[in-house]
C-alpha cells in the first residue's frame, strides 16, 4: 500500500559566451550583473565573482566559499562592493579589485543589497528592508572602512545611483514581485525617481506605464533600462531637456542589468556582457572564457532521506518504499540495507506503490520524456515493464494496486480516474471529476475481489458524492444522495460494507477560494452501506441473554463438530497454507441509500479512512482547524466492528498507510518514519526506520536538464490557458535550452527559469528553492528598536512595544522587569562595550532566540545603569508592522475627532481575516471607517470582508435598562473608504475590485499589482525546487480579464512622495480621512429614537 561509479576529482569545464568556439565544450554563459572599471569587467557567475579584461579573455575567479552577487566597482576601480551570503545572512562586503579577503560592512540580519558607491568612493550605497514595516526597502550608505550605516531621507527605494556631485540620487522607488514578467503593465511597473537630497525635490523620468529600472548617472545623463518600446533595452534621460531617447535598438532578449564605469557603460543582455560607449553610441560584446572548477556542477553521492516526497509499505510491512530526489528506494523495517531500485540521475521517478503479492513496485517515470507507468521487481533486478499512459501526456498521481495485483488505478492532472490491466497494458478511463479543487482528490479504493472501484467526486453543487464503478460492466453508479458531502470511501475486507465519511454542515466551506469559507469546521460522521440486500447492518442491535442448559449443551456440540471439521481439513496438509480467496463483492444498487447506517463513533474532522484487517477501520482526524500555509498533524484511531469501540492509535502524524495484510502501518511523525504493528497502539519511537542508507548518485547537470524540461511540462499541463497566452512552447523551450550547458550553479538554473517563464506574461509565476548552497546559519538578534548616535553612544530613539501577551509580537525591551525607555543608552552587550564606529548590530551576532545580558542606562558614562536579560528577535518586521498600524489608527482617530475607525487588512488569508475580525468589530462604535489594504499580499477572494462592510442598518431595539442598539449589531453603519497601493495584489486586487463593484465607497491611493490568478498543487522538482503555473484565472462579468496585468485604479489618485513622508505625512491616509469625513457630513447615518411606547388603553 502507498501513502500518499567512481567520483571524478573535479568538474573542470570550459565555457564561453563568445560566438567563436574557444574550447572543447562551447556553451552560452549565464554571466550576470557586470560592473566596469578602466581595465576590467567584474561579474557574477555560478555564485561567485569573476574578473575579465575589458577586451575579453580568460576570466579569473575572485571569491570562493559563499554565494556572492551584485558586484559594483568603486569609482577609482580599486574596490569591489558586493552582496555575499557567508553565514546564512545577506550582507554587503568589499574586496580589493584584484581579489582578497572579503570585509563585511553590514551585520543586520535583514537582507542588505549592494547598489553602488558615493562619488568620492568612501561609502558603499545599498538597499535593505531592515527598517521596513512592509515590503519596501530603504537606501543606505555604509563607510568602506566600516561603521554604522546611514539611511538616506527617501522613505523607500532601491537600485540607486548617485549623481556625480553627490547632491542627487536616481532610484527605483518600489520593488516588483516578478522582475521578469514581460509586457507587465500593472501597478508595480517601476518608475525612476530623481531626488535632490537637500530638500527632497522630486523629478520623475517621463513614462506612461513602462518598467524602468537600473538607473545610472553618466555625466548629466541618467541611463536606464526600459521595456517601453518592446524588449528591455537602453534609454537615456537628458536632464537639461527632460527628454527620453532610446539608445540601443533591441529585437532580441531583454537587457537585465546596467552599470556605469569611468568612461563607458556595461550591461547584461541575457546570456551576454556588452560595453557601451556613450560617445560613439556603439556596443562591443565582451568575450568571456571561464576555465574553472565549479563545485556546484560536480557529480557526487548524497543522502536523500530529507527529500522524501511519497511513500508506501510492503504487503507484510517488512519494508517501506520511498520516492526521494527522483529515485525509488526500499528500506527495511529492521534488518538489511536501503535499496535504490532505479539509479537514474537524469530521470524523475514518482509515487511508488508496492503490489499486494509483494513481487512488484509501480511508479511513474519520465524516462521517455513523458510520464509512463513502470513496474519493476521489488528487488530492483530485471528489466521491468513500461506502460504508455496515452495521449495527451499528463502528470499522474497515486498508483493504487488492486488486491489481486493485476491492475493499477491512478489519477491524472486532468481530473480523470483511470485503471490499467497490466496484462493488456491499455488504460481505461473510469470517470472525470467536475471541478479543479485544491483541497481534495477522488480518494479511490478497490474492492477486495478487484472487481469494483469506489471514489468520491463533485456534483454541480460542489459537494462530493460516493460512486462505485464496475470493471465488468464499465459503468459507474452513485451511492450517496448528493445532499451531504461524502468522501474517503473504502470497502471493508469482508466485502460486505462500503464505509465512508460524510457531513451535512459543509455550507460555506465548499467555497475554497472564498474568505467566507474560513472558520467553518466540517464535522463528519462515519457511515456504512450494506452492499447486498439481506446482509445485516454492521451495527445491528446486540443484547446479552442468559442461555438455557439445553442451549449450552447444543452450543458445546456444535463447537465439537467444528473442531473435528477443522482437524479433517488440516489432515495431510501440515506445513502448507491454504490460499485465502478474496470475498466476492455483490452490490445491489436498488435501495442502497436505505441501507446506509451511521457507525457508533464521534463526529470529527475526519480526513481519511483506511481498512485494516477484517473487522477494523483506521480513521485519520485533524484535531485543529487548519490555517493557511500551516501543517496540521493528525491523529489516527482504530474502530473495532466486534466491540464497536474506537481506541486512540497514533497522534501527531503527517502520513499514514496500512499494509495489504492489515498487520502493519507506515507513518511519519515529526521528521521520522516508522513501521509498527496494528494489534495495539505503537509506543513512542518504536519501529523507527533507519534512513541514513538512502543515498544516491547526483549528477547536477543531468538533473538540471531533466528539471528544465519538467518545468515546461508543468507549464503545458497546469497553466489555466492551454495556449499559454499564445506562446509557442516548443520554440521557446528550444530557444532557452542553449543556456543549459553554460550554468555554473543551481541558482543559475533558477535565473534561467525566471527569464524563460516571463515569456508567458502572467502573474504568480514564481520560482523557488532547489539544491542551492546552504551556508551555516548565524542568526543575528534584534531588540525591536531604532537607534541614534549621541554622545559617542547608541541611544534608543524608538522602542517597539508589540503585544507581549502575543507570542508573535513579543517585544524584548518592554518585557516585565526589562522596561527599557526611549532615551536610554545601550552601553554593553554580554560585557562588551558598545560604541560607534562599530555597527550596533555586530554585537548581536548569533543571539536570536537566546538569553543575553545587556547594560542600559540614562547616561552615556554608565551612571545609574543596570543590567537586564533580554531575548533578541530574529526579525523585527512584525513589531514594526504593528506599530505602523497603531500609528495609523491613532492618526485617523485624531484627524476625525474620534468618529472614524481604522482597519488594516494585510492579506486575504488568515492574517487579514484575523485583523479584520479583531479591529473592525472592536470599533463598531465609530460612525465610519477607513479600510487600509495597502501591502495586501492576497490569499483568498475576500467576499467575507465585503459582505461585512456593506450590511445596512435594518432596525433598532430598546430595553428597559441600558442603551438602545441596532441590527446588525456588529456593524459600522456610516461611510467607508479604502486605501490601496501597488504593493497590494492577488486577493489584494480582488478586494478593492469588489469594494468598487458593490459601491461600498471610494478607493484612494495608487493602482494595485494586477495579478488575479491562483496557484496550487504543483509537483516539486527533482531537487526540491518549485515553479508555479497559474491554474485558475479570475475574470469579470463583462467578458474581459479586468484585473490581470492591469490592477485596480483608484478613484482618487494620491502618491506618498518622498518630501511629504519625510515631513511626517501619509497623504493617502489623510486624503482617505478627508473623503470619509466629507461623506459623513453629507450622508450621516442617524440612529432614530424609539417611537412612543404603545398605549392600548387610551380612552
ROPA-83319 format. One record per residue (C-alpha): x, y, z; residue in three letters. Coordinates in steps of 0.1 Angstrom, whole numbers, plus 5000, padded with zeros to 4 digits. Example, Ala and Ser with C-alpha at 12.3 -4.5 7.8 and 13.67 -1.06 7.14 Angstrom:
2
512349555078ALA/513749895071SER/
//
This chain:
1099
500050005000UNK/501250364993UNK/501050685014UNK/500150925000UNK/530650464895UNK/533750654909UNK/533551024915UNK/535751254894UNK/538151464913UNK/536751784899UNK/534351934873UNK/536752124851UNK/534752294824UNK/535452534796UNK/532652784790UNK/532453084767UNK/529953354758UNK/531653444725UNK/530353344691UNK/533553164682UNK/534552824696UNK/537252864722UNK/537452524738UNK/536552164740UNK/532952254750UNK/531252564739UNK/528252704757UNK/526453024763UNK/527453164796UNK/524953304821UNK/527253564835UNK/525353844850UNK/525454174869UNK/528654314853UNK/530454624866UNK/533154824850UNK/536454994857UNK/539155134833UNK/540754794830UNK/538354524839UNK/534854384840UNK/533654204871UNK/530553984870UNK/528753714889UNK/528653354877UNK/527953024894UNK/527553204928UNK/531053364926UNK/532653684914UNK/534953684884UNK/537153934866UNK/537953964829UNK/539854234810UNK/537654484792UNK/538754344759UNK/537654004770UNK/539653684775UNK/540153444804UNK/538153524835UNK/539753494869UNK/537753384900UNK/537853644928UNK/535753484955UNK/535053134970UNK/533152994998UNK/530053194998UNK/527253294975UNK/528253624960UNK/526453864936UNK/525654234928UNK/529254344924UNK/529954724920UNK/533454854913UNK/534455174932UNK/534955494912UNK/538755454913UNK/538555094903UNK/540354974934UNK/537554804953UNK/534554584946UNK/531454614968UNK/529154314966UNK/526454114983UNK/527553805000UNK/526053525020UNK/528753375041UNK/526953305074UNK/523453245061UNK/522753615060UNK/522753855031UNK/525254135038UNK/527454395020UNK/531154315017UNK/534154474999UNK/537254314985UNK/540254464966UNK/539654474928UNK/542254204923UNK/540753974949UNK/541453914985UNK/539853865018UNK/536253995019UNK/535554265045UNK/532054265060UNK/530354615062UNK/526854525074UNK/525754295101UNK/521954345103UNK/520054015099UNK/517954165072UNK/518954155035UNK/521454425025UNK/522054454987UNK/524954654972UNK/523954924947UNK/526955154942UNK/529255404957UNK/529355764968UNK/531255964941UNK/534256004964UNK/534555624969UNK/534355645007UNK/530955485012UNK/529055194997UNK/525455254986UNK/523054974994UNK/519354904999UNK/517854705027UNK/514554615043UNK/516054645078UNK/513754935090UNK/510654845069UNK/507154785082UNK/506054645048UNK/507554515015UNK/509754815006UNK/513454885010UNK/515255195020UNK/518655325007UNK/521655355029UNK/525355425028UNK/528055255049UNK/531655365052UNK/534155145033UNK/536355155064UNK/533455015085UNK/530955185108UNK/527255245112UNK/525055265081UNK/523155595074UNK/519755595059UNK/519055845031UNK/516056065035UNK/513755895009UNK/511155675027UNK/511755395002UNK/513955294973UNK/516355054957UNK/518655024927UNK/520055374935UNK/522955574919UNK/524455904930UNK/524856204907UNK/528556294900UNK/528356574926UNK/526656354952UNK/523856604956UNK/521156404939UNK/520256034936UNK/518355834909UNK/516555534921UNK/513555304917UNK/511055374945UNK/509155044946UNK/510154684944UNK/508454454919UNK/507454104929UNK/508253954894UNK/511254114879UNK/510953914846UNK/507253944839UNK/507454054803UNK/505054314790UNK/503854384826UNK/501654694829UNK/500154674864UNK/500554894894UNK/504154774902UNK/505554884869UNK/508655074881UNK/509355444875UNK/512655614881UNK/512855904906UNK/515556164908UNK/515656334942UNK/517756634953UNK/518956524987UNK/519056865003UNK/515256925000UNK/513856604985UNK/512656784954UNK/511356514931UNK/511956484894UNK/510356184876UNK/511756034844UNK/508856074819UNK/506955754811UNK/503455604807UNK/503355264822UNK/506755104813UNK/509054924836UNK/512155154840UNK/515055024861UNK/518755024868UNK/519355394866UNK/523055504864UNK/524455854862UNK/526955934834UNK/527756304832UNK/524456484833UNK/522656204817UNK/520755924835UNK/520855604816UNK/518455324824UNK/516755014811UNK/513155004800UNK/510654794781UNK/508755094768UNK/509355004732UNK/509454624734UNK/512154404748UNK/514154574776UNK/516954794762UNK/518955104769UNK/517455454772UNK/518855794782UNK/517256074801UNK/518656414794UNK/518156624825UNK/518656954807UNK/515856894782UNK/513956644804UNK/513556414774UNK/514056044770UNK/515555874739UNK/516255514730UNK/519955454728UNK/520055094715UNK/517554914693UNK/516954574707UNK/515054294688UNK/516454014709UNK/516553914746UNK/515954154774UNK/518754364789UNK/518954254825UNK/521354494843UNK/523254814838UNK/526254974855UNK/528555274847UNK/532255294847UNK/534655594844UNK/534355614806UNK/531655374795UNK/528555174805UNK/528454794808UNK/525254594805UNK/524054244805UNK/521854124777UNK/520553784789UNK/523453544781UNK/526053814772UNK/528054114785UNK/528554434765UNK/530354764769UNK/528655064755UNK/530555384747UNK/528155684751UNK/530455904729UNK/530355674699UNK/526955514706UNK/528455174699UNK/528454844719UNK/531054574720UNK/530554234733UNK/532954114760UNK/534353774751UNK/534453584784UNK/536153254788UNK/535853064820UNK/538052754827UNK/537552664863UNK/536452414889UNK/532852474895UNK/531952274927UNK/528252304922UNK/528452114890UNK/530451814904UNK/528751474905UNK/528651334940UNK/526851094963UNK/524251244986UNK/522051125014UNK/518451195004UNK/516251105034UNK/515351465039UNK/513951475004UNK/511251215007UNK/508151314987UNK/505950994986UNK/505950675005UNK/504350325007UNK/504650005026UNK/505149645015UNK/502249405019UNK/503649245051UNK/505349565064UNK/508849415060UNK/509949725041UNK/508850075031UNK/509250224997UNK/510150594992UNK/510450844965UNK/513451074971UNK/515251304947UNK/513751134917UNK/514750784928UNK/512850494943UNK/514250334974UNK/513150054997UNK/514150055034UNK/513849755058UNK/511749775089UNK/514649615109UNK/517449415092UNK/519149495060UNK/520149795039UNK/518250065020UNK/518049974983UNK/517950214953UNK/515750054927UNK/516250304899UNK/519750464898UNK/518650734872UNK/520151084879UNK/518651214846UNK/515151074852UNK/512451154877UNK/510550864892UNK/507550954914UNK/504750794935UNK/505950444943UNK/503450174953UNK/504049804964UNK/501949534949UNK/499849324974UNK/501549004963UNK/504849164973UNK/506549104939UNK/506549444922UNK/506749814928UNK/504950054905UNK/505850424899UNK/505650694873UNK/508850774853UNK/509651044827UNK/512450834812UNK/510750854778UNK/510351234780UNK/506851204793UNK/505551024824UNK/504750654820UNK/503850374844UNK/506850154853UNK/506649824872UNK/509849674885UNK/510749374906UNK/510849464943UNK/514449354943UNK/515449614917UNK/516749344894UNK/515449284859UNK/514149504831UNK/510649564844UNK/507549674824UNK/506750014810UNK/503250114801UNK/502450424779UNK/499550614795UNK/498350764763UNK/497851104747UNK/497751384755UNK/500551334781UNK/500051454816UNK/501151434852UNK/499851124871UNK/499251054907UNK/498750784933UNK/499150444916UNK/496950204935UNK/497249834931UNK/494249604930UNK/494249334957UNK/494949064930UNK/498049264919UNK/496849254883UNK/495549614879UNK/496549964889UNK/494250264893UNK/495650624892UNK/494550974886UNK/495951254864UNK/496151634864UNK/493151654841UNK/490851534869UNK/490551184854UNK/490450854872UNK/491950554853UNK/492850194857UNK/495149974836UNK/495149594834UNK/498849514835UNK/498449224811UNK/496649424785UNK/498549744791UNK/495749974779UNK/494550244802UNK/490750264808UNK/489150594819UNK/486750544848UNK/485450894853UNK/486251264853UNK/485751504882UNK/483851824877UNK/485952094895UNK/489652154899UNK/489752184937UNK/493052204956UNK/491652064988UNK/490951704979UNK/491251414954UNK/488851144944UNK/490250904972UNK/489750594951UNK/489850254966UNK/489549894953UNK/487049624964UNK/488549304979UNK/487849104948UNK/489349364925UNK/486149394905UNK/485049744918UNK/486450084924UNK/484950334947UNK/485750704948UNK/484151044955UNK/483751324930UNK/481951654928UNK/478451714918UNK/477352054904UNK/476552174940UNK/480352144949UNK/479651864973UNK/481451534969UNK/479451214964UNK/480450854967UNK/480450644935UNK/481250284926UNK/482550164892UNK/482049814880UNK/485049694859UNK/482949414844UNK/480149654833UNK/482349954827UNK/479750164844UNK/479750404875UNK/476850434899UNK/476050694925UNK/475850574961UNK/475150874983UNK/472451124977UNK/474551434970UNK/472751644997UNK/475651565021UNK/479351585013UNK/480651225013UNK/484251125007UNK/487050885017UNK/485150565006UNK/486750225013UNK/485449865012UNK/485749655043UNK/488049355039UNK/485049125041UNK/483449295011UNK/480049345028UNK/480149715035UNK/481250035019UNK/482550275045UNK/482850655041UNK/482850985059UNK/480051235053UNK/478951575066UNK/475851785063UNK/477452105076UNK/479852195048UNK/478052505040UNK/480252795030UNK/483352575034UNK/482852444999UNK/483952784986UNK/487652714990UNK/488553034971UNK/486353254993UNK/487353405026UNK/483853335038UNK/484852975039UNK/487153035069UNK/486452915104UNK/483652675095UNK/484952345109UNK/483452055090UNK/482551765113UNK/481951435097UNK/480351115108UNK/481350765096UNK/478850555077UNK/478550205063UNK/476450105033UNK/475349735033UNK/476249634997UNK/473949334994UNK/470249315001UNK/469649095032UNK/473049145046UNK/472949255082UNK/473949605094UNK/477449625109UNK/475749785139UNK/472649565143UNK/471249555178UNK/473149355204UNK/471749205236UNK/473248995263UNK/470948705271UNK/471248415296UNK/471348075278UNK/469347765290UNK/471247445299UNK/469947285267UNK/471247575246UNK/474647555263UNK/474747175255UNK/473847235219UNK/476447505216UNK/479147275230UNK/478147005205UNK/478447255177UNK/481847355188UNK/483046995189UNK/481846935154UNK/483547255142UNK/486847135158UNK/486546795141UNK/485946965108UNK/489047185112UNK/491246885120UNK/489946695090UNK/490646995068UNK/494247025081UNK/495046645079UNK/497646575053UNK/498446935047UNK/500847005075UNK/503347285067UNK/501047415039UNK/499047735039UNK/495747735022UNK/495448045000UNK/492548265010UNK/490148354983UNK/489048714983UNK/485548794993UNK/483248824963UNK/481649164963UNK/478049194952UNK/476449534951UNK/472649564949UNK/472249924938UNK/468549934942UNK/467650084975UNK/471250114987UNK/470550455001UNK/468250305027UNK/470950055037UNK/473350325049UNK/473850335087UNK/475850555110UNK/478750395129UNK/478950455166UNK/481850705167UNK/482151075174UNK/481651335147UNK/485151485140UNK/487251645112UNK/488051315095UNK/490451345067UNK/490850975057UNK/489750615062UNK/491850305058UNK/490549955060UNK/492749735083UNK/492349365090UNK/488849235087UNK/486749405113UNK/488949705118UNK/488950055104UNK/491550335108UNK/490350695110UNK/492650995104UNK/491451305121UNK/492651665120UNK/492351805155UNK/493052175149UNK/491252395124UNK/493752435096UNK/495252775089UNK/496552895056UNK/500052765049UNK/500452585083UNK/500752205087UNK/498152025107UNK/499451705123UNK/496751445125UNK/495651175150UNK/494750815140UNK/492250605159UNK/491150245153UNK/487550125152UNK/486749765160UNK/483549635145UNK/483249355170UNK/483449565202UNK/482149875184UNK/484750085202UNK/487150345189UNK/490650355205UNK/493450605201UNK/496250475179UNK/498650755168UNK/498951125173UNK/500951405157UNK/501451225124UNK/502051365089UNK/501551055068UNK/499950715073UNK/499450385053UNK/498250035061UNK/499949725047UNK/497949505023UNK/497649235050UNK/496449485075UNK/499049385101UNK/501449685098UNK/501350055093UNK/503850305079UNK/503650655094UNK/505550975096UNK/505851155129UNK/507951475131UNK/510851415108UNK/510951035113UNK/509350745096UNK/508150435114UNK/506650085108UNK/504549935136UNK/502049665142UNK/498349725142UNK/497349495171UNK/497949775196UNK/498850145196UNK/502550185189UNK/504850305216UNK/506650635211UNK/509750585190UNK/509250215183UNK/509750095147UNK/511850395136UNK/513350335102UNK/517050385096UNK/517050615066UNK/520750705066UNK/521350445039UNK/519150635014UNK/521950764993UNK/522050834956UNK/524450954929UNK/523651314920UNK/524851454887UNK/523851824888UNK/523951884851UNK/521851574843UNK/519351694870UNK/519252044856UNK/518551914821UNK/515651694835UNK/514251984855UNK/514452224826UNK/512152004805UNK/510051924836UNK/509352294841UNK/508052334805UNK/505852024810UNK/504452184842UNK/503552504823UNK/502052304794UNK/499852094817UNK/498952324846UNK/498652674832UNK/494952774830UNK/495252864793UNK/496152564772UNK/497652804746UNK/499952964771UNK/498853314762UNK/499853244726UNK/503453134734UNK/504952884711UNK/506052644738UNK/508252414717UNK/510152704701UNK/510652884734UNK/511852564751UNK/514352514724UNK/515352884724UNK/516452884760UNK/517852534762UNK/521152654747UNK/521952804781UNK/521752474800UNK/525352374794UNK/526552714805UNK/525152704840UNK/527552744868UNK/525352654897UNK/521752584908UNK/520952954913UNK/521853004876UNK/519152754867UNK/516552944887UNK/517753264869UNK/517153084836UNK/513752964847UNK/512753314858UNK/513753464824UNK/512153204802UNK/508853174821UNK/508553554819UNK/507753494783UNK/504253364793UNK/503353714806UNK/501353624838UNK/501353704875UNK/502153444902UNK/504953294881UNK/507253214910UNK/510453014911UNK/511852904945UNK/514152654962UNK/516352394947UNK/519652244958UNK/521452574963UNK/524352624987UNK/523252645023UNK/525752825044UNK/525952785081UNK/523152995096UNK/524353255121UNK/521253435133UNK/521753795143UNK/519553935170UNK/517454245172UNK/515954435202UNK/512954595184UNK/514354945184UNK/515655235164UNK/518955395174UNK/520655725171UNK/524255815178UNK/524656075206UNK/527556155230UNK/529655875215UNK/527055615222UNK/524055435207UNK/520855575222UNK/517355425218UNK/515355655196UNK/512155445194UNK/511255125211UNK/508554905195UNK/506154785221UNK/504354505203UNK/501954295224UNK/503854095250UNK/500953865256UNK/501153765219UNK/504053535211UNK/504153675175UNK/504554025188UNK/507053975216UNK/509054295223UNK/512354225240UNK/512854575256UNK/509354605271UNK/509154275290UNK/508254295327UNK/511454375346UNK/513354495315UNK/511454825308UNK/514055005287UNK/512955355278UNK/513355585248UNK/516455795256UNK/518355525274UNK/521755435262UNK/522955085251UNK/526155055270UNK/527154685269UNK/526254365253UNK/527354055271UNK/530054255288UNK/531354415256UNK/531454795255UNK/529154925227UNK/530355235209UNK/530455365173UNK/532155335149UNK/531454965155UNK/528054885139UNK/525554825167UNK/524154505151UNK/527654345151UNK/527254295189UNK/524254075184UNK/525653815161UNK/524353465169UNK/521953595196UNK/518453555181UNK/516253355204UNK/518953335231UNK/519153495265UNK/521753765267UNK/522654035292UNK/522754405281UNK/523554715302UNK/521455025297UNK/521255355314UNK/520155715312UNK/523755845309UNK/526455785283UNK/529055745311UNK/527155455326UNK/526055625357UNK/522855475372UNK/523055195346UNK/521554855351UNK/521954505336UNK/518954335322UNK/518353995304UNK/516754005270UNK/515953755243UNK/516653925209UNK/514453855179UNK/515453715145UNK/513253975128UNK/511554305139UNK/509154315109UNK/506054215129UNK/506754475156UNK/507354745130UNK/504254655111UNK/502054655142UNK/503554995152UNK/502655135117UNK/499155005121UNK/498755155155UNK/500255485144UNK/497755495116UNK/494855415139UNK/495755695163UNK/496255935134UNK/492755855119UNK/491255895154UNK/492956235158UNK/492056365123UNK/488456255125UNK/487856365161UNK/487256005171UNK/484555945145UNK/486355705122UNK/487755355126UNK/490955245110UNK/491454875100UNK/494454745081UNK/493954425060UNK/497454275054UNK/496253995033UNK/493153805024UNK/494153485041UNK/494453415078UNK/496253735088UNK/493753955071UNK/490853755084UNK/492153785120UNK/493054155116UNK/489654245102UNK/487754055128UNK/489854195157UNK/489954555147UNK/486854625127UNK/484354475152UNK/486254645181UNK/485454985166UNK/481754945157UNK/481055245180UNK/482555465152UNK/480555645126UNK/482655555096UNK/485755365086UNK/489055385067UNK/489955035054UNK/493655025046UNK/494654735023UNK/498054865013UNK/500654595012UNK/497954325010UNK/499554004998UNK/496353824989UNK/495253474996UNK/491553414991UNK/488853624975UNK/487753845004UNK/483953824999UNK/483553795037UNK/485054145042UNK/482854305016UNK/479754135030UNK/480554265064UNK/481354615053UNK/478154675033UNK/475554545057UNK/472954825060UNK/471254935092UNK/468054725094UNK/466354815127UNK/466954915163UNK/465954785196UNK/465354925231UNK/465154765265UNK/464054885299UNK/467654945311UNK/470755015291UNK/471255205258UNK/469455135226UNK/471154915200UNK/470654825163UNK/470854535139UNK/473154425126UNK/474754485159UNK/478454445149UNK/478554705122UNK/479755045113UNK/476855205095UNK/478455515081UNK/480655575050UNK/483855375043UNK/486855445022UNK/489555205011UNK/493255295007UNK/495155094980UNK/498655084966UNK/500854904941UNK/502054654967UNK/498554504971UNK/497954214948UNK/496153894940UNK/493453884967UNK/494654234973UNK/493554314938UNK/490154144942UNK/489354324975UNK/489254674961UNK/487754544928UNK/484754414948UNK/484754724971UNK/484154924939UNK/481654674924UNK/479454684954UNK/479755064958UNK/480955034993UNK/482955354989UNK/485755534970UNK/489355404965UNK/492255634974UNK/495955574966UNK/497655414936UNK/496955134912UNK/497254774926UNK/499554504914UNK/497354334888UNK/497853964894UNK/494453794898UNK/495353434891UNK/495753144915UNK/498452884922UNK/498352554939UNK/499252184936UNK/502452154916UNK/504851864916UNK/508151954932UNK/511251944911UNK/513651664915UNK/515951854939UNK/513152014959UNK/512752324938UNK/509452474928UNK/507952654899UNK/504352764896UNK/501952774866UNK/498752964875UNK/496052714871UNK/493052934878UNK/492353284865UNK/489553524876UNK/487653724851UNK/484753974854UNK/481153964843UNK/481654164812UNK/483653924791UNK/487054074800UNK/490153994821UNK/489654314840UNK/492354284866UNK/495254064855UNK/498154274842UNK/496054584848UNK/495454624885UNK/492654824901UNK/493055204897UNK/491955434925UNK/489055674923UNK/491355944938UNK/494955904930UNK/497356004958UNK/501055924960UNK/503155944991UNK/506156144977UNK/509556154995UNK/509256515008UNK/505756475024UNK/506656145041UNK/509856295054UNK/507756575068UNK/505656325088UNK/502756295064UNK/500855995049UNK/498956175022UNK/497055875012UNK/495755815047UNK/495056185052UNK/493156205020UNK/491055895029UNK/490156055062UNK/489156375044UNK/486956195019UNK/485255985045UNK/484556285068UNK/483056475038UNK/480856175031UNK/479856155068UNK/478956525068UNK/476756485037UNK/475356145044UNK/475356095082UNK/473655785094UNK/471255885121UNK/470155625147UNK/466555705154UNK/465055725188UNK/462455475196UNK/458855575189UNK/456455645218UNK/455555345238UNK/452255195227UNK/449255265248UNK/446355025241UNK/444255165269UNK/443755525259UNK/440255655264UNK/
//
